[in-house]
Amino acid sequence: MKKENCSVNWRVRVGQLLVVAQEHLDLKEYDAAEKVLLKSLREKETAAGWRGMASVHCLREDVEKTIEALEKAVELDENDHLSLGMLAHALHSQGDFINAFGFYALAVRAGRDIFAYKQSFADITEHVSLSDFNPQIRLTMLDCLETPGVNCNRMSRMWHNLLRLDPDFSQIYRTVEESDEKKFDKKFFDNARKFRALTDPFFLLGLQRMVVYETVFEEFLTYLRAFLLDQREAAEPKLSRLDLIEIASSLAQYCFFTEYIFDCTENEQQKIDALRLKLDADGGEIDDTAALAIYACYAPLCGLKRSREIMEKYKVHADMGSVVKSQILEQDELRVARTSIPAMTAIDDSVSLKVQQQYEEFPFPRWKDFGKEMLDPSGLGNHFAGKPINILVAGCGTGQEAMQFAASFPAAKILAVDLSRTSLSYAAMRAKENNCSNITFAQADILRLGELDRKFDYISSCGVLHHMEDPIKGWKVLCGLLADGGMMRIALYSKTARRSYIEMMRLIREKNIAPTADGMRFFRRNLRALMGKKDTDKISSRLDYYIMSGLRDFLFHTQERQFTLPEIGDILGEMNFEFIELNQFDSELKRYREKFPDDPSATSLANWHKYEEEYPDTFGRMYSFWCRRKK
């Protein structure tokens, strides 16, 4: 009885001390908080006590001591998801991706209902490779795939890696070397006896949630699609009807999302044309679920004459429900959304009209889950949190960034404009789907936004200005819309990082390859002959290569200009703006500071220019930075 009371007493005392420590932390009284936490740890070492010490060290920006304290917390309680998550985040910030990956995985398992752990785990997987099959990591990835809203895009490489290592999947999937090039082994697949791996939820959900940027895997999916087409009428099918429908339904979602970029043989096209005639005919084959699922792998169901009947019949179907939602129902919603988008300005600039036409045909980017990624430099979130600020997203495309702002700043009023009504319709539909009611979408040309009698506390224009004939002119218009004390985020192509792509675009124009779906398929089919192995490998390592609208934006754009950091510095000086911060990975910033210890704030564009000369691919995702008017 005495032991029980003693246990209760220390728990009470430690609990009270931790409450007091938290009160000091809330008041930014770090020394006082540390004293109370040390007292609690002398009373009894607990995971919560060491986690509190980690918070003190973190707020003092002492990462090494933060990690040490969290490691002690995890030693005391290996299931303390808060300590696991904090430790993973601290390691991640130091560029220790492998250990951060492991602790994020443990955090997901310990805190199954915590969305942030799953998103962080999904994001960090792109930095880690596995050499052996790991069933626990597979289960953690499956957990992410099964959780609505997790942006799984960055998991695609590890997902593909695990598939290759999976004992069951390796019975149907293998690569061979052909002419110094890795290819999918079709003969190995044809000789397979078991196809159980194709109905595994890990494989099927992966097809539904992300795109793999790997040529061999695309060859496999292209071959799988033709295999399913043949299986439907095979005399001795290798798949049951139910398995055929399940696999084709998931593959149809992949093909639709990538905008049917796969090559199609003449034989396949003839079979699909014949199948369409049957599906369109009165009293046709819409009761044949397998036929519909396979057709949806080659063309959208909304193009069928009886699409309304198909939607009503299959909208709650276990496998086809998601297919008819994206390929029929959402296409109807897009048409309705299009009529509700107001025209805020005229569009009469000749280049703006060409760019508008491109994005009407190929709205960009395609996305499903917007994620709540950090878009702001240190302190900006705290500065704007809870305030009714005005945000302008100038060139919002399909709305992903605007949605992230809406989630980060729910009290803000967001105006998101773009040239393309098709892109805006997609954005408006996704905003409605995610209950983002604080965004207004409107069609407008940045060059004409000066006509607005409005000021904005925050303006973001990422990947937009460099598609203007005169980007500086457009930038100056945005500067005129910025409120006093406001901040601006700009992203521009790097001339250095785009150097090889500039040459590729020149060759595309020289060869007169049309920026159409057929033209881009021709380009992909003949890529190695056109570009050579080195450039082929470089292009095919990019996600944009595997989605039609992405490829159009990436290499077939109607207008593009690139910049250098000295040029950006001159432009900022001309506009009387100051550079605040580059949006870079923490690991990149760490290496920069090691090279330039005299610039701990990492704000010298001259130094960054030297850094880029040494590491020319640093800004492959563009120069992304924050700036504001000088006081």
N, C-alpha and C positions, 0 to 999 in steps of 0.2 A: 504493500500500500504506500509505503514511504517512497519507494522507487518511482511509482506511478505519479505521485504528487510532485516529486523532484523533476520528472520529465515534463509535466504540465507547466511547472513554474518556469523552467528555462525557455520553454516555447513561448510563454506569455511575455517574458522579459525581452527575448530576442525580437519577438513580433512588435512590441512597443518601440524598441530602439530603431527597428527598420522603418517604422512609420515616421518617427522623428527625423531620421536621416533623409527620407524622401521629402519631407517638408523643407529641410535645408537645401536640398537639391533644387526644388521648385523655385526657391528664392535666390538661386545661384550662389549660395553660401557653401562653397566647396570644402573649405577647411573644416568648418563645423560639421558638415556631413561626414567627412572622413573620420573625424574623432569619434563620432557616434557609431560609425560602422566598425571601427577598430574595437570599440567596447563590445559590440555585439559579437564579433568574431572571437574575442577573448572568452566571452560567456559560452559560446558554442559556434564552431565553424559550420556554416550552412551555405548551400548554393546561393540562396537569396542574398546573404551577407556579402559574399564575394562578387556576386552580380552587381550589387550596389557599389562596391569599390570600383568595379570596372566602369560603371557609369561616371564616377568621379574622375577617373583617369581619362575617359573618353572626352568628357567636357573640357578637360585641361589639354586635350589633343596629344596625350601621351599614349600612343598606340601600343607600344611594347608592354607597358604595365597593364593596359586594358586587356591585352591577350593573355598575359600571365594570370590575371585575376579570374578571367573567364575559364581558363584551363583548370584552375582550382575548383571553380564552381561545378564544372562538368565531372571532375573526378569524384566530387561528393555526391552528385546526382546525375547519372548518365541519361536520365529521362526528363531533365529540366529543359523543356523546349525553348524557354526564354534565353537561357544561357547558351544553348546550342546555336540558336539563331543569331544572337549577338556575336558569338565567337566566329561563326561562319562569315558574317558581315565584316568583321574586323580583319580577318585573314584575306577576304576578297579585296578589301581596300588596299592591302599591301601587295596585291598581285600574286598571292599564294593560292592559286586557283585549285590545285589538287586537294589541299587540306580543307579549303573553304567548301569545295564540292562535297567532300565526305561529311562535313558537319551540317551542311544544308540538308543532305539526305537524312541524317539522323534527326534533324529538327522536323522534317516532314513526317517522319514516323512517330515522333513523340508528340507532335502537335497536329494531328490529322486534319483538324478543322481550320487551321490557320492558312488562309489563302496566300499571304505574303511569302511564307516559306516555300510554297510550291512554285510561285512565280520566280523567286530568286534562284531556286534549284534549276528550273527550266532555263533561265538566262545563262547561268554559269556553265552549263553542259557544253556550250560551244568552245570552251577553252580547255576541255579535258578529253583525252582519248583512253579507251580501254583496250587492253591487249588480250584479256580473257573474259569469257562469258561470266556475268555477275547477276545471278537471279534476284538479289536484293535491290540492286540498282534498277533492274527491269521492273520490279514491283513498284518502286518509287516513281519511275517514269509513267507507268500505267496509271498510278494515282493522279498524276498531273493531267494525263490525257482524259481521264474520266471526270475531271473537275471543270465545270463550265466557267468560261472567262479567263482561264489561264492562257496566256499567249505562249504557245508551244513552238513557235517558229525556230527559236535557237536550239531546240532539242533535236532538230532533224538529223544532224550529223551523228550524234551519239545513238539515236534511235536506229539509224541505218547500220551503224557499227555493231550494235547489239544484235540486229537481225542477222548480220553476216556470221556472228559468233554463235548464234543460237543453234543447238544440235538439230532441232526439227527443221528450221528454216534452211539450214545448210544442205538439206536433202533435195532442195529444189533450186537453190540459188548459188551460183558459183561464177567466178570470173576466169577468163583465159587471156593470154597475151596473143594478140594478132597484129603483126606489122608494127611492133613497138607501141602498141595501144591496148589498154585493157578493154575487154568486151564481155558482155553477158554471154554465158555459155548456154546456148539454146538447146544443143543436143543433150546436155546434162538434164535440163528441165524436161525435155521430151521423154527421157528414159525414167523419169521419177515415177515411183509407185504410190507414194503417199503425199497428199496435198493438205494434210491437217493444218500445217502452219499458215495456210491462206485464210483459215477461218478463226485464227487466234485473235482475240480482242486487241492484243498489243499491236498486231499488224493492221487490223481493220480501223481502229481508232486513229492510228498514226496517219493512215491515208486520208482520213476525214479532217485532221487537225493541222497538218503542216505539209510543206513541200520540201523534198530532198534535192539539194543542188549537187547532184552526182550523175554523170552521164550513164554509167553502167546501170544504175538503178532505174533511170528513165527508160533505158533499153528494155530492162526487165518488165516494167509496167506496160510498155508499148506491146511487147510480146504477149504478156498476160492478157491484155485487152483482146488481141486477135485470138488467143486461145479460148477465151470465154465465148467469143462470137462463134467459133467452130463447135464448142461444146454444146451449145443450145440445140443443134440439130444432129449431133453425133449419134451414130448407131449404137455405139458402146461408150457412153460418156464416162469420164474419169471423176466427175463431180456429181453429187446429187443435185436435184433441182433447187432445194433449199440453200445448199452451199453456193450454188451458182448465183442465186439472187443476192445472197448476203455479200459475196465478194464483189459482184458487179455494182451493187449499190454504193459501196464504199469507194470503189475505183471511179465511179461516175462523179462523185463529189470532188475527187482529186483532179479529174480531167476538166470539169467545169471551172474549178478555181484557177487552173493554169490556162484557161481559155482555149482548150483543145489544141495545144501546141505540139502534141505528138504527131509524128509522121503517120500517114495512113496509106497502105498499099492500094493499088487499083482494085485488087480482088476484094479487099475489105470494103472499099467504097461501094462497089457493086452490090455487095450483100446488104449494106446499110441502106442504100437507095431502095432496094427491094423491100426491106423491112419497113421503111417509112411508108411506102405505098400501102402495105398491109395495115399499119397502125392508123393511117389516115382514112382508110376506107370505112364506109358506113357498116356497122356491125363487125368491124375489124377486130384486131387482136389485142385490145387493151386489157383483156382478162389474162393475157399471157405476161405475167409479172417479170419473168426472165427476159422476155423480148424488150420490155420497156427499160429495164435496168441496163441491159447491154446497149440499147440505142442511146441512152443518156450518157454512156461513156464516149460517144462519138459526136453527139450534137445535143443542144439543150431541148428539153421536152416542151418548152414554151413555143417552139417552132412548129409543133404538130397541130393539125386542124382540130383535134379533139382534146386539146390540152386541158380545157375546163373539166371535161368528164374525168380525165385522168387524175386531176387534182382532187376532185370530190371523192373518187374511189380510193385513192391511196394516201390521203393526207394524214391518216393516223396509222399507216402501215409500219410495222416494226422496222423494216429495212428501207423501204421506199419513201417513208414520210419525210425524212430530211432531204431527199433528192427532189421531191415535188415542191418542197418549201423553197429551196434555193432556185430551182429551175423554172418554176411556174408562179407560185404565190409571190415571191419577192420581186419577180419581174413585173407583175401587176402593180405591186406597191411602188416600184420605181417610176412607173408611168404616172401614177397618182401624185407622187412626191414632186415630179418634174413640173407639174402644173402649179404647184404652190410656191415655187422658188421665185422671189421677186427679182426684177432687173434693177439694180441700184444705179448703174451708170451705163452709158453707151459703150460699145466696143467697136472702135473704128480704126484703130492703128493696124496697119497692114500685117506686121509681125504678130501682133496679138491675135488677129483673126486666124492666122495659120496655126498658132499654138492652140487656140481654142478648138479648131477643127481636129487636131491630133487627139486631144483629150476627150472630145465628144465620141470619137471612134474607139479610143483605148483609154478609158478612165483609169487613173493611177493614183496610189497603189491599191492593189487588191488586199483586203485584210478581213479577218473575222473577229478576232479578239483584240481590243485596243490596248489592254494592259495599262497599268498605272505607273509608267516609268518616270524616273526623275528627269524633268525637263528644265530645271532651274538651277542656277548657280547657288553656292553656299549662302544661306540666309535669305534668299529671295522668297522661298515658301513661307518662312516665318514673317517676312515683311508684309506679304500680301494676304496671309491666311485670315479668313473670316471677314475681309474687307470687301465692300461692294465696288470693286475696281472694274474698269472697262478694258477688255482685251480685244485686240484685232489680230486675226490670223489671215494674213494677206497672201492668198494663194493656198487655200486649204486643201485642194485636191478632193480626195474622198473622205476627208474629215477625221482621220485618226488622231492627228495632233490636237484638233479642237476638242475632241472627246476627252483626251488626256487632261487638257486644261479644265474642262468642265468638272472632271472628277477631282482634280487637285484644288480647284477654287470654286466650290459650289455657290458662293455668294457673288461671284463675278458675273458680269454681263458680257457675253462673248459674241462678236460679230465675225463670221467666217465667210470670206468671199473667194470666188474663183471665176475663171473665164468659162469653164465648162459646166453646162447645166446637167449633163449626164453624171459628172463627178459629184456635183452638189446633191443630186437626187440620191445617190448612194450614201452620201454623208448624212443627209436628212433621215433616210430610212434607218441607218444604224443608230443615230442619235435617239430616235423614237423608240427603237428596240431596247436601248439601254437606259431609258428614262432620263436623258440629258435634256432638260427643259430650259437651260440657261444659255442656249446657243441660237443665234439667228443666222441662217444661211442666206446668202444673196449672190446673184451674178453681177460681177463688176470687173473692170480693168483697173489694176493698180495705178496706171498712168492717169486715170480720171478720178481717183479717190480724193484728190485735193478739193473736189467740189463739195465734199461732205463738211458740214459745219459741226465737226465732232473732234474730240481729243481722246487719246487712249493712254492708259497707264502702262500698258504692256503691249508691244507689237512683235509678232513673230512672222518672219517670212523666210522659210527654209526651203532651199532648192528651187527657188522661184525666179529671183532677179536675174540669174545667169541665163534665163531663157528669153530675155528681152533684147531688143536691138540695142538699147541704151540702158543697161542695168543701173548706172549711176543716176540717171534721170528718175527711174522708178524708186530708187532708194531715197532720193531727196524728197519725193512726194510723201513717203512714209515718215521721214524725219519731221515734216511739217505737221503730221498728225499726232506726234508724240507729246503728251502732256508734260508740264514742268515736273522734273523729278522722276519721269517715266523711264522705262528700260526697254531695250529692243534686242531681239535675238535674230541673227542673220546666219544663213548657211549658203556658202558659195563653192563651186567646183574649184579644186586646186589644179593649176596648170601642170604642176609637177606630178601629182598623183594620177592625172588623166593622160599623161604623155603618150602611153601606148594606145589608149583608146582613141585619142585624137587621130592617130595614124590609121587605125581601123575604120573610123568613120570616113576618113578621106578615101580609103579603098572602096568602101561600100558605095559612096557616091560615084567613084570612078567606074565601078562595075555596073552602075545603074540598077542596083538591087532595090526594088520598090519597097517602101515602108508599109506593106500590106501584110495580112496574115500569111498569104501564099509566099510572098517575097521573103518574109522572115523565116518561114519553114525551109525555103530553098537555101537561105544563108546558113542555117543550122546544119542542114543536110550536107553542105559542101564546105563547112567551116575549116576543116583541116587543110583542104586543097587551097582554099583562099588565103588562110592566115598562117599556116605552118603550125607545128606542134606546140611551140612555146606560147604563142598567142592564144591558141585554142585552149590550152590548159588554163591560162589566165582568165579568159572569158568564161569558161565553163565552171570556174570556181565561184562564180557570182550567182546569187539567188535570182537576180533579174533575168538571167539567161533562160530560166525555166518557166517563166510566165510571160505570155504574149505582150501584155501591156508594159511589163517590166523591161522587156527587150526593146520595145519601141522607145521607151523613155531613155534607156541606157545607151543604145548605139544608133538609133534611127531617129533621133529628135530633129525636129524641123529647125530649131534654133538653139545654139549653145555658145557660151563664152566662158572661158576659164580665167582665174585670177592667181596672183602671187601674194604672199603676205606683205611685202613692201608696197604693192599697189593698194592693198586694203588699208594699210597704215596711212598712205597719202590721201585716200578718199575720206577716211575718218578725220584727218586733219583739215581737209578742205571744208567739211561740214561742221567743224568745231565739235566733234564727238570724241569721247574717250573710250578706249578699249578697256573692258572689265575682266573678261575671263574666257578662256577657250573651253569648249565642252569636250574633254578628253577622258579616257579611262584613267583611273588612279595609277595603274601600273605605268602608263605612259608618262604621267606627270612625275612620278617618282624617278624615272630614268632622266627626265628633263632636268629635274632639280639636282641630280647628281652631276650632271654636266655643267649646269649653270647655278652653282650655289649662291651666287650674288643676286639671284632673282627668285627668292623663295615664293613670291606670289605668282610666278610663271606668267607674267603679263608683258614681257618684252617681245614684241613682234620681230625685232631684229634677231634676237636669240632663237626664237622659234623658226625663223627662216634658215638659220644655220643648222638647226636640228633637222629640219626637213631635207636639207641638202645631203645630210648624212643618212637619213632614213626616209627616202623619197616616197614610200607608200604610207607614211604616217596618216595622211589626211585622205585616204581612199574613200571615206564616207563624207567628204567635203570639209571645208573649214566651217565649223559651227561655233559661234561666239556671241557674247553679249556686249552691248555698248550703250552709251547714254550721252546726252548733251552735256558738255562741260559746264560747270557752274560759273 
